[in-house]
């Protein structure tokens, strides 16, 4: 079945959707994006994704193409028309098409480009990796310094995922100045003595929407949370490790650079946090 996508006010078959070669998203990676998960036909943590989208746009002095209410209506229409039960809605905003290539931003009246499409992922919440866990390698973090802005500049994370694939593991964690920043498309955590440790928010990491929810639920469950830097060596000595993201939710990490984490199996803290997160998100889904 051909998907219906959204492009600048129109719902179109994906084969008919076209974006100009002069669009700054294509030429300059001058754009931001969000991915909202869908479970049971409903959107997960939609308000959080809208808030981060507004922040990313503001950080880049980029105009918002529509209101949150309009975005919600578009999301719901795409989920409905594409018959998505479990999956994701991808949203991208670029600075638009100024009519030619130039490093300087185009005039303020240039209309942003807004694209949305769905991805069907049956059984999204039942991924086998939630039970088996992930194996990761560490790679140097050479990305630009504003990782808190969710831009479409994803070349190095893509390269890191290919490094992981070449090493026959699942993913990679970035390391800068000896400290773990985050995963290629997720936030990174370790657990030691029932204390959850993760890097504090800054320009160095993405301000994960799932991260915020999981840490809130952890504190509500009387789990101790410490936001600080940690090394790969500390992670290897931890009792558990895990990642969070909009599509992976909470997923354990069982091996880092060839060394098992804890018993080398999925841990109880990660499992409990995943259970709590999915339960609460199902209740709050819209």
C-alpha positions in Angstrom: 0.0 0.0 0.0 1.3 3.5 -0.9 1.6 5.7 2.1 -0.1 9.0 2.4 2.3 11.7 3.5 1.9 15.4 4.4 3.7 18.1 2.6 3.1 21.8 3.1 -0.6 21.6 3.6 -1.4 18.7 1.3 -2.0 15.0 2.0 -0.4 13.1 -1.0 0.6 9.6 -2.0 4.3 9.3 -1.1 5.2 8.9 -4.8 3.8 12.3 -5.6 5.4 14.3 -2.8 8.2 16.6 -4.1 10.6 19.0 -2.3 12.7 21.6 -4.2 16.4 20.9 -4.9 16.9 24.4 -3.4 15.3 23.5 -0.1 17.8 24.3 2.7 17.1 21.0 4.4 18.6 19.3 1.3 21.4 21.8 0.7 22.4 22.8 4.2 20.8 20.2 6.6 19.1 23.4 7.8 16.2 21.7 9.5 14.9 20.0 12.6 12.8 16.9 13.2 10.8 14.9 15.7 9.6 11.3 15.9 6.5 10.4 17.9 5.7 6.8 18.6 2.3 5.3 18.1 1.0 2.5 20.3 -2.5 1.2 19.9 -3.2 3.9 17.3 -2.5 6.7 19.8 0.4 9.2 20.1 2.9 8.8 22.9 4.1 11.9 24.7 3.0 14.2 21.9 3.1 17.4 24.0 6.7 16.7 24.9 7.7 16.4 21.3 5.9 19.6 20.4 7.7 21.5 23.2 11.1 20.2 22.0 10.2 21.1 18.4 9.4 24.7 19.4 12.7 24.9 21.3 14.7 23.5 18.3 13.1 26.0 16.0 13.7 28.9 18.4 17.4 28.0 18.8 17.8 28.2 15.0 15.7 31.3 14.6 13.4 29.3 12.4 9.7 30.0 11.9 7.1 27.5 13.1 4.9 26.3 10.2 1.8 25.7 12.3 0.4 25.5 15.8 0.5 22.4 18.1 -3.2 21.9 17.6 -2.7 21.8 13.8 0.3 19.4 14.2 -1.9 17.1 16.3 -4.6 17.1 13.7 -2.0 16.2 11.0 -0.5 13.4 13.1 -3.9 11.9 13.8 -5.0 12.1 10.1 -1.8 10.3 9.0 -2.2 7.6 11.7 -5.8 7.1 10.6 -5.4 7.1 6.8 -2.3 4.9 6.9 -3.9 2.5 9.4 -1.0 2.7 11.9 -1.6 0.7 15.1 2.0 0.6 16.2 4.7 2.7 14.6 6.0 6.2 14.4 5.2 9.6 12.9 8.3 11.4 11.5 8.1 15.2 11.3 10.6 17.5 9.7 10.7 21.3 9.4 13.3 23.1 7.2 14.0 26.7 6.6 12.4 26.3 3.2 13.2 27.1 -0.4 14.8 30.5 -1.0 15.0 29.8 -4.8 18.8 29.4 -4.9 21.8 28.3 -2.8 23.3 30.7 -0.3 24.9 30.3 3.1 23.0 33.3 4.5 19.5 32.7 5.8 16.8 33.6 3.3 14.4 36.4 4.0 12.1 36.0 6.9 9.0 35.6 4.7 10.4 32.4 3.1 7.9 29.7 4.0 9.2 26.8 6.0 8.9 23.3 4.5 6.8 20.9 6.7 6.9 17.2 6.0 5.3 14.3 7.9 5.1 10.6 7.2 4.4 7.4 9.1 6.3 4.2 9.6 4.4 1.0 10.5 6.2 -1.0 13.2 3.9 -3.8 14.4 4.7 -5.0 17.9 6.9 -1.9 18.6 6.6 -2.3 22.3 7.5 -6.0 22.2 11.0 -5.7 20.7 13.1 -8.8 21.5 16.0 -6.5 22.5 14.0 -5.5 25.6 14.7 -9.0 26.9 18.0 -9.9 25.3 19.6 -6.4 25.6 21.9 -4.5 23.3 25.7 -4.7 22.7 27.4 -1.4 22.1 30.9 -0.1 21.2 32.3 3.3 22.1 33.3 5.8 19.4 34.8 9.3 19.6 32.1 12.0 19.7 33.1 14.4 16.9 29.6 15.9 16.3 28.9 19.7 16.4 28.5 21.3 19.8 24.8 21.9 19.8 23.5 18.4 20.2 20.6 19.7 22.2 19.0 20.9 19.0 17.3 18.0 17.2 18.6 18.8 13.7 18.7 16.7 10.6 22.5 16.7 10.7 22.7 12.9 11.3 25.7 11.9 9.2 28.0 11.0 12.0 25.4 9.1 14.0 24.8 7.1 10.8 28.5 6.5 10.5 28.7 5.4 14.1 25.8 2.9 13.6 27.7 1.5 10.6 30.8 1.2 12.9 28.7 -0.8 15.3 27.4 -3.0 12.5 30.9 -3.7 11.3 31.8 -4.7 14.8 28.8 -7.1 14.9 27.1 -5.2 17.7 23.8 -3.3 18.0 24.8 0.4 18.5 27.5 2.8 19.7 27.9 5.2 22.6 29.7 8.5 22.0 32.7 9.5 24.2 34.1 13.0 24.5 36.9 14.0 26.9 36.8 10.5 28.3 33.1 10.7 29.2 30.0 9.1 27.6 27.8 11.7 26.1 24.9 9.6 24.6 24.1 6.9 22.1 23.8 7.4 18.4 20.0 8.0 18.6 19.3 7.6 22.4 20.3 8.7 25.8 22.7 6.5 27.9 22.4 5.3 31.5 24.1 3.1 34.0 22.8 1.6 37.3 25.1 1.1 40.3 23.6 -0.1 43.6 20.1 0.8 42.4 21.2 4.3 41.6 20.4 5.5 38.1 23.2 7.6 36.6 23.0 9.6 33.4 24.6 12.7 32.0 23.0 16.0 33.0 21.3 18.1 30.4 23.4 20.6 28.5 24.3 21.4 24.9 26.3 18.2 24.8 23.3 15.8 24.6 19.8 15.7 23.2 17.1 16.7 25.7 15.3 13.4 25.3 11.6 13.4 25.7 11.6 9.7 26.8 14.5 10.6 29.1 12.5 13.2 30.9 9.5 10.9 31.4 11.6 7.9 32.5 13.5 10.0 35.1 10.3 11.4 36.4 8.8 8.0 36.8 12.0 6.7 38.4 11.9 9.4 41.0 8.1 8.8 41.6 9.0 5.1 42.2 11.5 6.2 44.9 14.5 5.3 42.7 17.6 7.4 43.2 18.7 9.4 40.2 22.1 11.1 39.8 22.8 13.3 36.8 26.5 13.3 36.1 29.2 12.2 33.7 30.5 8.7 33.6 33.2 6.8 31.7 33.1 3.7 29.6 35.1 1.9 32.3 32.6 2.9 35.0 29.8 1.7 32.7 31.5 -1.7 32.2 31.7 -2.1 36.0 28.1 -1.1 36.5 25.3 -3.4 37.7 23.2 -2.5 34.6 23.1 -0.2 31.7 20.3 0.9 29.4 19.2 3.5 26.8 16.0 5.4 26.2 14.5 6.8 23.1 11.1 7.5 21.6 11.0 4.2 19.7 13.2 2.0 21.9 11.5 3.2 25.1 13.8 1.7 27.8 16.1 -1.0 26.5 18.9 -2.7 28.4 22.6 -2.7 27.4 24.4 -5.9 28.3 27.8 -5.4 26.7 30.1 -2.4 26.2 33.3 -2.7 24.1 33.2 -6.5 24.5 32.9 -6.4 28.3 29.6 -7.7 29.9 27.7 -5.3 32.1 26.8 -6.9 35.4 25.7 -10.5 34.6 25.7 -9.8 30.9 21.9 -10.0 30.9 19.0 -7.6 31.0 18.7 -6.1 34.5 15.8 -5.6 36.8 15.9 -1.8 37.0 15.7 -1.4 33.2 12.9 -3.9 33.0 10.9 -2.2 35.7 11.4 1.3 34.2 10.3 0.0 30.8 7.2 -1.6 32.4 6.4 1.7 34.2 7.0 3.8 31.2 4.8 1.8 28.8 2.1 1.6 31.4 2.0 5.3 32.0 2.4 6.2 28.3 -0.5 4.0 27.3 -2.7 5.7 29.9 -1.6 9.2 28.7 -1.6 8.5 24.9 -3.8 10.7 22.8 
